[in-house]
């Protein structure tokens, strides 16, 4: 029996870079494949601004989603129209009985 979690009401789009073949020179050819993942939660974590020679803002978010969402460090995530990079390796957490199983990752977007 699954229990609805009111905190997991976001749907994100995961973009995976997938190897689809080789070109005529033997080089790998990749394609971005998108898939929607429901039952996620996206929350802001921090934002930093560097003003050395130019203004650069790095904003980080925390993503929690289903344990089987297949997120990798090379994935990208789109949420509310913003494209994020996965910052580091996502973790899959398992719990006794499976009730609290989830994937957790930090996302970041760099502007400037």
Rosetta blueprint (number, residue, H / E / L):
1 X L
2 X L
3 X L
4 X L
5 X L
6 X L
7 X L
8 X L
9 X L
10 X E
11 X E
12 X E
13 X E
14 X E
15 X E
16 X E
17 X E
18 X E
19 X E
20 X E
21 X E
22 X E
23 X L
24 X L
25 X L
26 X L
27 X L
28 X E
29 X E
30 X E
31 X E
32 X E
33 X E
34 X E
35 X E
36 X E
37 X E
38 X E
39 X E
40 X E
41 X E
42 X E
43 X E
44 X E
45 X E
46 X E
47 X E
48 X E
49 X E
50 X E
51 X L
52 X L
53 X L
54 X L
55 X L
56 X E
57 X E
58 X E
59 X E
60 X E
61 X E
62 X E
63 X E
64 X E
65 X E
66 X L
67 X L
68 X L
69 X L
70 X L
71 X L
72 X L
73 X L
74 X L
75 X L
76 X E
77 X E
78 X E
79 X E
80 X L
81 X L
82 X E
83 X E
84 X E
85 X E
86 X E
87 X L
88 X L
89 X L
90 X L
91 X E
92 X E
93 X E
94 X L
95 X L
96 X H
97 X H
98 X H
99 X L
100 X L
101 X L
102 X E
103 X E
104 X E
105 X E
106 X E
107 X E
108 X E
109 X E
110 X E
111 X E
112 X L
